[in-house]
Amino acid sequence: MSKKIYGIIPPIVTPFDQNGAIDEAALRENVNFVISRGVHGICFGGSTGEGHTLNSDELERIAEICAETAAGRVPVIAGIITNSTRDAAAKARRMTKYAVDALQITPVHYLFRPDENATFNHFKALGDTTDLPIIIYNVVPWNYIAPAQLVRMMNEIPNVKGVKQSAGDLKLFADLMITAPKDALIFSAVDALLYPSFALGSHGTIAANPAAAPGACIALWDAVQAGDHKLAQQIHVDLLKFWNTISADNLPANVKFCLAQQGVRSGLPRAPMPATSAAQAERIKAALPGVLQYDKAAMQVA
């Protein structure tokens, strides 16, 4: 890998305007905002970035903007969410034009689930297509890949370098941590359980909480690395309360609302996703100060 990939890596939002077009200036603002909070990398085109709604041209333009704006300050990871090997490979090839350091790729998310061999062959074909490191984004509920299958792919496909584990069962994560190859990267996307994930030795997180409240997630990571579990547990409680207010079917919209509350232009969700409701907004506003108190960068600016 051209850069070390670890730690707090927010899957940044994709700001859309009222016509559903990408707001490029707001996208640059989001990249600069999370980097100013001390994150260790950024990921675009993920679930929080509404990557499932992006066509290939849009994903490529976002790659260009993110790589240019990050300007080598942190690693840049490209998310690919699509339903065919051919399309995923085409998008992966487009990413090689820019300073992208790795790919985050989901299994297919449509109703029809490939069997284990077909899933293996899907990722093998992608590994043959690109030299970029691949992180498998294990997120699709009806297409979860079991730890043994993930380990097989990390062992047998040279540039499959890690997994972003999103299943809520912490045991699946723990199993990955003890069975994965020694050089594999295991990231937690279990937002409610980032603290125990870090304590179990996670190499970091690519999850919605870091996109909405990066400063608090940096504080949590730093506390665990320093062995300050009293502080880490305190941050965990506040992050969990916060997570419970944004976790919903319109999660990306709620992350955008949180960012707007912090003075960051984040645009609208892309239709048909609904914007944050009045009831959600009230709950988020009540919980947000609990996590912003850990944002050292914001306090320095203040």
C-alpha positions in Angstrom: 0.0 0.0 0.0 1.2 3.5 -0.8 0.0 4.8 2.5 -0.7 3.1 5.8 -4.4 2.7 6.2 -5.7 2.6 9.8 -7.6 4.4 12.5 -10.6 6.7 12.0 -11.7 6.8 8.4 -15.0 8.6 7.9 -17.1 7.5 4.9 -17.8 11.1 3.9 -21.3 12.2 2.7 -22.0 13.2 -0.9 -23.7 16.6 -0.9 -26.5 16.9 -3.4 -28.3 20.0 -4.4 -32.1 20.4 -4.9 -31.8 18.9 -8.4 -30.0 15.8 -7.1 -26.6 17.0 -8.6 -23.4 16.8 -6.7 -22.5 20.0 -4.9 -18.8 20.0 -5.6 -17.9 22.9 -3.4 -19.7 21.4 -0.4 -17.9 18.0 -1.1 -14.6 19.8 -0.9 -15.7 21.4 2.4 -16.6 18.0 3.8 -13.2 16.6 2.9 -11.4 19.5 4.5 -13.7 19.4 7.6 -13.0 15.8 8.5 -9.2 16.2 7.8 -9.2 19.2 10.1 -10.5 17.0 12.9 -7.5 14.7 12.7 -8.9 11.7 10.9 -6.5 9.1 9.5 -8.1 8.7 6.1 -11.3 9.3 4.1 -13.6 7.1 2.1 -16.0 8.2 -0.6 -18.8 6.4 -2.3 -19.7 4.3 0.7 -23.2 3.7 2.2 -23.1 7.0 4.1 -22.0 8.7 0.9 -25.1 7.2 -0.9 -22.7 5.3 -3.2 -25.5 3.0 -4.3 -27.0 6.1 -6.2 -23.8 7.1 -8.0 -23.2 6.3 -11.6 -19.7 5.7 -12.9 -19.1 9.2 -14.1 -20.2 10.7 -10.8 -18.0 8.3 -8.8 -15.0 9.2 -11.0 -15.6 12.9 -10.5 -15.9 12.4 -6.8 -12.6 10.5 -6.8 -11.0 13.4 -8.6 -12.3 16.0 -6.2 -11.5 13.9 -3.1 -7.9 13.1 -4.2 -7.3 16.7 -5.2 -8.7 18.1 -2.0 -7.0 15.6 0.3 -3.7 16.4 -1.5 -1.9 13.5 0.1 -2.7 14.5 3.6 -4.5 11.3 4.3 -5.2 8.0 2.4 -8.2 8.1 0.1 -10.4 5.0 -0.2 -12.9 4.6 -3.0 -16.2 2.8 -2.3 -17.8 0.6 -5.0 -21.3 -0.6 -4.5 -22.7 -2.3 -7.5 -24.4 -5.6 -8.6 -22.2 -7.0 -11.3 -18.6 -8.1 -11.5 -18.3 -6.3 -14.9 -19.5 -3.0 -13.5 -17.4 -3.2 -10.3 -14.3 -3.9 -12.4 -15.0 -1.0 -14.7 -15.4 1.4 -11.7 -12.2 0.0 -10.1 -10.3 0.7 -13.3 -11.5 4.3 -13.3 -10.2 4.8 -9.8 -6.6 4.1 -10.9 -6.5 7.5 -12.7 -6.4 9.3 -9.3 -4.5 9.3 -6.1 -6.7 6.6 -4.6 -5.0 4.3 -2.1 -7.5 1.4 -1.8 -10.9 0.2 -2.8 -13.9 -0.7 -0.5 -16.1 -3.1 -2.4 -19.4 -4.7 -1.3 -20.6 -8.1 -2.2 -23.6 -7.8 -4.6 -26.6 -6.3 -2.8 -29.5 -7.3 -5.0 -32.0 -9.9 -4.0 -30.3 -12.9 -5.7 -27.4 -14.1 -3.6 -24.4 -15.7 -5.3 -23.0 -18.9 -3.6 -19.6 -19.0 -2.0 -17.7 -19.9 -5.1 -19.4 -17.2 -7.1 -18.6 -14.6 -4.4 -15.0 -15.8 -4.3 -14.8 -15.6 -8.1 -16.3 -12.1 -8.0 -13.6 -10.7 -5.7 -10.9 -12.7 -7.6 -11.9 -11.1 -10.8 -11.7 -7.7 -9.2 -8.3 -8.5 -7.7 -7.1 -9.5 -11.2 -8.5 -6.2 -12.6 -6.6 -3.8 -10.3 -3.4 -3.6 -8.3 -5.1 -1.4 -5.7 -5.7 -3.0 -2.2 -9.2 -4.2 -1.8 -11.2 -4.0 1.5 -14.3 -6.2 1.4 -17.2 -4.2 2.8 -19.2 -6.9 4.5 -22.5 -5.1 4.9 -25.3 -6.7 2.8 -27.7 -8.3 5.3 -28.8 -11.2 3.0 -25.3 -11.6 1.6 -23.1 -11.6 4.7 -19.8 -13.3 4.1 -18.8 -15.7 6.9 -15.4 -15.2 8.6 -14.1 -18.5 7.1 -14.9 -17.3 3.6 -13.4 -13.8 4.2 -10.2 -15.4 5.5 -10.0 -17.6 2.5 -10.2 -14.6 0.2 -7.6 -12.7 2.1 -5.3 -15.7 1.9 -5.9 -16.6 -1.7 -6.5 -13.3 -3.5 -3.3 -11.3 -3.1 -4.7 -7.7 -3.1 -7.7 -8.5 -0.9 -6.1 -6.9 2.1 -8.9 -6.6 4.6 -12.5 -6.5 5.7 -14.8 -3.8 6.9 -17.1 -5.8 9.2 -20.6 -4.3 9.5 -22.6 -7.1 11.1 -23.9 -6.1 14.5 -22.7 -9.4 16.1 -19.4 -8.6 17.8 -18.5 -12.3 17.8 -18.2 -12.3 14.0 -15.8 -9.4 14.4 -13.9 -11.2 17.2 -13.7 -14.3 15.0 -12.2 -12.3 12.2 -9.6 -10.8 14.5 -8.2 -14.2 15.6 -8.5 -16.0 12.2 -7.4 -13.3 9.6 -3.9 -13.3 8.2 -1.4 -11.4 10.3 -1.1 -8.6 7.8 -4.8 -8.3 7.2 -6.7 -5.1 8.0 -9.9 -5.6 10.0 -12.1 -2.5 10.3 -15.2 -2.2 12.5 -18.3 -0.6 11.1 -20.4 -1.6 14.1 -21.2 2.0 15.1 -22.7 1.1 18.4 -19.7 -1.0 19.4 -16.6 1.0 18.3 -15.1 1.0 21.7 -15.1 -2.8 22.2 -14.0 -3.2 18.6 -11.0 -1.0 19.2 -10.3 -2.9 22.5 -10.3 -6.2 20.6 -7.6 -4.8 18.3 -9.5 -3.4 15.4 -7.2 -1.6 12.9 -9.7 1.2 12.8 -13.2 2.1 11.6 -14.9 3.2 8.5 -18.4 4.0 9.8 -21.1 6.6 10.0 -20.3 8.0 13.5 -16.8 9.2 12.3 -18.5 10.9 9.3 -21.0 12.8 11.6 -18.7 13.4 14.7 -15.1 12.8 13.7 -13.6 14.6 16.7 -15.3 12.3 19.2 -14.2 9.2 17.3 -10.6 10.4 17.2 -10.8 11.0 21.0 -12.2 7.4 21.4 -9.4 5.9 19.3 -6.7 7.9 21.1 -8.1 6.9 24.5 -8.0 3.2 23.6 -4.5 3.4 22.1 -3.4 5.1 25.3 -5.0 2.5 27.5 -7.3 5.1 29.1 -10.4 2.8 29.2 -12.2 5.0 31.8 -12.3 7.8 29.3 -13.0 5.5 26.4 -16.0 4.0 28.1 -17.3 7.5 28.8 -16.9 8.5 25.1 -18.6 5.2 24.1 -21.7 6.0 26.2 -22.0 9.4 24.6 -21.4 8.1 21.1 -23.9 5.3 21.6 -26.6 7.8 22.7 -25.7 9.9 19.7 -25.8 6.8 17.4 -29.3 5.9 18.6 -30.5 9.3 17.3 -29.1 9.0 13.8 -29.5 5.3 13.1 -32.4 5.0 10.8 -33.2 4.1 7.2 -32.3 7.7 6.3 -29.0 7.5 8.1 -27.0 9.5 5.4 -29.6 12.3 5.6 -29.1 12.4 9.4 -25.3 12.5 9.1 -25.8 15.5 6.7 -28.0 17.1 9.3 -25.3 16.6 12.0 -22.7 18.2 9.8 -24.9 21.2 9.0 -25.3 21.7 12.8 -21.5 22.0 12.9 -21.5 24.6 10.2 -20.5 22.2 7.4 -22.5 22.4 4.1 -23.6 18.9 3.4 -26.5 19.3 1.0 -29.6 17.1 0.7 -30.1 13.4 0.4 -30.7 12.0 -3.1 -34.3 11.1 -3.7 -36.1 9.0 -2.7 -34.3 9.2 0.6 -36.2 11.5 3.0 -34.5 14.3 4.8 -34.2 14.3 8.6 -37.6 14.7 10.1 -38.5 17.3 12.7 -38.7 14.6 15.4 -35.3 13.2 14.4 -33.8 16.7 14.4 -34.9 17.3 17.9 -33.3 14.1 19.2 -30.1 14.7 17.3 -29.8 18.3 18.6 -30.2 17.0 22.1 -27.5 14.3 21.7 -25.0 16.2 19.6 -23.4 18.3 22.4 -22.5 15.0 24.2 -20.1 14.0 21.4 -18.9 17.5 20.4 -17.5 18.0 23.8 -14.7 15.6 22.8 -13.9 17.5 19.6 -10.5 19.0 20.5 -10.0 20.6 17.1 -13.3 22.5 17.5 -12.4 23.6 20.9 -9.0 25.0 19.7 -10.8 27.0 17.0 -13.3 28.3 19.6 
